[in-house]
Amino acid sequence: MANKVWFNPRLPETLQGAILFSYLNAGFAIFGIITGIGNAFDLILLVGALGAVGMANQRKWGYRLACAVAIINFLLQLLIFATYGFGFGSMINLVFSIFLIALLFNVTSRTYQRSYFR
């Protein structure tokens, strides 16, 4: 695979959104790690960026990795929300993790990856 891409405009919009959102999550994770306000769970989001690269290159392992990271992130955000209660930051993180899961597990995304990913 000599021609790796970071973004593939030929993918369905739901997968394009999931790729961009995974990169955005990884960017926020890097920012949090650099500034010291992040935690060890941010490393999981960096793995999600690797899954996004795999999805952009139409690889099944990339889609599976991105799905696994999205589910783990959702469960961790749900745990944080349940532990610390209502807070604007925890609520936004929970909504964003649900949004990423919705993009990845959309019917269009699942059908496309099942048919065209290698």
Steps between C-alpha positions, in 0.01 A plus 500: 500500500733769372237771463365548851248777545383684810155575363298337223232718340354198316369347821140553615438814703454305821843340472656831400347656810624215719852540362503875557348462844760238596775739394334779698484279810867410457588868464321585823673205668841624388414849623391358835814292537729790410330748732467251783122524529447165330516156651612151407169435324603749234746243368204292387389785274844503337443136406172613347695722260685190383162342431400811304807463279401138439147605409628768263699227325193272491630237741270287712746504789477879506122490523508236774765690695306826474181324616679341796656831603165680465326245724779507761496880497122503542515262796774707666309824442185340639695388808642849548155656456345256749781548752534879497143589416373772275772721362513686173833347395403144583164540330659635178753216498221247543296653217805503269574135573138409420527702178811307391331167570197612301722588203689171512202272550274674252347266241685676219836465675451134585379409151781686328776352714355152462494534120808704412757482780782248467 
